[in-house]
């Protein structure tokens, strides 16, 4: 991005006719020589063996880590804890299959964006319908703001749990939560605003998310290793959990719900614009697919699997420590692990991992709001505008003190879940429009195969959304 004012007197963008709909201003601050060298390297990697391509791609990844940071939030933590405690290892196959569907659709988004270099908001306005673009942006903002509250609640609760484990009094819990919220918000602002400043800021932000996700994985890996050292893990059952595809009685809602939650509506927006902010184009399509696999699919599956194993391997012991096991949450699970491991080690590491979950989601919510609001209001990007709009979800910091109103997640689900299908449908249309894709439109068997994968992913997501909508909206409003 740039602080320089627009050369025009009107800052409103006409995406149908203006070249402003191409790329993002921050791309101009990338070194053209660096981008050219990167494209040459990618062309050379295409003919290299898999191991050499893998090493080369790993040095260039970026946008996929942002997706990991966003999806590894409080919802993923809670879902993994529930799956592990309620069904043991039986549902280990669910998260990989759910994320495969999500990665397919994100790959479709990347294919469309990288083929043209055009901002997808304007493309959807023109090629699909202006109302679809507007609802896509609205749902993105709604999801990012409303789902911000529980992230602060999770971070504050985890730090409060740590403080209580260290001997803090009950009276000190609420001040500790507010201090936690303030610190997390301050750090999130610093990290987020670096992304909106220049090319170096983009690199810093991506690096921060990359290492944050790695630290989250390390935290839960330590808990699993500690559980294995105590002989809690049934390795044969873990293996069956991945290939047996068991559907325990009463688990249908959990299974199908995972398909509706693997990729959120705001992730579809963030991914498209993070690709453009990175300066990637049609030469980066192979890298983009590898990035989704290595930076999103693998970290997500590893992290959620570790949580499920940690809880499933100790669920019998955890049950004896809880007054009401049916109300198990990530925080109560952390507290129970202290008893399971005979010390505070497991509790501390698990809580640290939960704080990482919340913090990474918070900053990615802020980034996507900076993009979405500028597009919806038709404003050209500047540092000041991006930073101003990135603060929209900051009201969620009050989530440290209380849960969001009962109707907030209902409204979020009502708006965002159906819109995820609309977003998927819009990108399906873009990927099949000759006028939009030009010579990059797939043909023959490749087109049929890609369309088949997209339709399968949409169908699975549709089933998951239907279940989640019934459980999260209809059953709540009509008990």
Secondary structure as GFF3:
##gff-version 3
##sequence-region A 1 479
A	DSSP	three_ten_helix	19	21	.	.	.	ID=ss1
A	DSSP	three_ten_helix	25	29	.	.	.	ID=ss2
A	DSSP	alpha_helix	32	45	.	.	.	ID=ss3
A	DSSP	alpha_helix	50	58	.	.	.	ID=ss4
A	DSSP	alpha_helix	63	71	.	.	.	ID=ss5
A	DSSP	alpha_helix	74	87	.	.	.	ID=ss6
A	DSSP	alpha_helix	92	116	.	.	.	ID=ss7
A	DSSP	alpha_helix	120	127	.	.	.	ID=ss8
A	DSSP	alpha_helix	130	146	.	.	.	ID=ss9
A	DSSP	alpha_helix	148	165	.	.	.	ID=ss10
A	DSSP	alpha_helix	171	195	.	.	.	ID=ss11
A	DSSP	alpha_helix	199	229	.	.	.	ID=ss12
A	DSSP	alpha_helix	235	243	.	.	.	ID=ss13
A	DSSP	alpha_helix	252	261	.	.	.	ID=ss14
A	DSSP	alpha_helix	265	277	.	.	.	ID=ss15
A	DSSP	three_ten_helix	282	284	.	.	.	ID=ss16
A	DSSP	alpha_helix	285	291	.	.	.	ID=ss17
A	DSSP	pi_helix	292	297	.	.	.	ID=ss18
A	DSSP	alpha_helix	298	312	.	.	.	ID=ss19
A	DSSP	alpha_helix	315	319	.	.	.	ID=ss20
A	DSSP	three_ten_helix	325	327	.	.	.	ID=ss21
A	DSSP	alpha_helix	330	340	.	.	.	ID=ss22
A	DSSP	alpha_helix	345	376	.	.	.	ID=ss23
A	DSSP	alpha_helix	383	390	.	.	.	ID=ss24
A	DSSP	three_ten_helix	392	400	.	.	.	ID=ss25
A	DSSP	alpha_helix	406	431	.	.	.	ID=ss26
A	DSSP	alpha_helix	434	437	.	.	.	ID=ss27
A	DSSP	three_ten_helix	438	440	.	.	.	ID=ss28
A	DSSP	alpha_helix	444	469	.	.	.	ID=ss29
A	DSSP	pi_helix	470	474	.	.	.	ID=ss30
A	DSSP	alpha_helix	475	477	.	.	.	ID=ss31
###
